[in-house]
Amino acid sequence: MYWTLELASHLEDAPWPASKDELIDFAIRTGAPLEVAENLQQLEGEDDSYDSIEDIWPDYPTKEDFFFNEDEY
């Protein structure tokens, strides 16, 4: 299983919290790339509930990871 920012971006509007099956269904319905559904299928725990993309990809970059000062613009 591998994640990229592009793949993870397809789950930003997912109905959090969600189960593995709900996320796979969301990815398919929204036309996400096949790799997104394949990555989700590899998750362990059929009945686990995921609260955000960080539960799936712990290294998911947040706004704090970028050194962009929004006040400058």
C-alpha positions in Angstrom: 0.0 0.0 0.0 1.4 3.4 -0.9 -0.2 6.8 -0.6 0.6 10.0 -2.4 -0.8 13.5 -1.9 -2.8 13.1 -5.2 -4.3 9.8 -4.1 -5.1 11.0 -0.6 -6.7 14.1 -1.9 -9.6 12.0 -3.3 -10.6 11.2 0.3 -10.7 14.7 1.6 -14.4 15.0 1.2 -15.1 11.5 2.4 -17.9 11.1 5.0 -15.7 10.9 8.1 -15.9 8.9 10.3 -16.2 6.0 8.0 -15.6 2.3 7.9 -13.3 0.6 5.4 -16.3 -0.5 3.2 -17.8 3.0 3.3 -14.5 4.6 2.1 -14.1 2.1 -0.7 -17.7 2.8 -1.8 -17.0 6.5 -1.6 -13.8 6.2 -3.7 -15.6 4.2 -6.4 -18.7 6.5 -6.5 -16.6 9.6 -6.8 -14.4 8.2 -9.6 -11.2 8.1 -7.6 -8.2 6.3 -9.3 -8.2 2.5 -8.9 -5.2 2.7 -6.6 -7.2 4.5 -3.9 -9.7 1.6 -3.7 -6.9 -0.9 -3.8 -5.1 0.9 -1.0 -8.3 1.0 1.1 -8.8 -2.8 0.5 -5.4 -3.5 2.1 -6.4 -1.8 5.4 -6.7 -4.2 8.3 -9.7 -4.4 10.5 -13.1 -4.8 8.7 -15.1 -3.1 11.4 -12.7 -0.3 12.3 -13.9 3.3 12.0 -11.6 5.9 10.6 -12.0 9.5 11.7 -9.7 11.1 9.1 -7.1 10.5 6.5 -4.5 10.6 9.3 -5.9 7.3 10.6 -5.2 5.7 7.3 -1.9 7.5 6.4 -0.3 8.6 9.6 2.3 10.6 7.7 -0.3 12.7 5.8 1.1 16.2 5.6 -1.0 18.9 7.2 -0.8 22.7 6.6 1.6 22.9 9.5 4.1 20.8 7.6 4.5 23.5 4.9 6.4 26.6 5.6 3.9 28.9 4.0 3.0 32.1 5.8 -0.6 33.0 4.8 -0.3 36.4 6.5 2.2 37.6 3.9 -0.4 37.4 1.1 
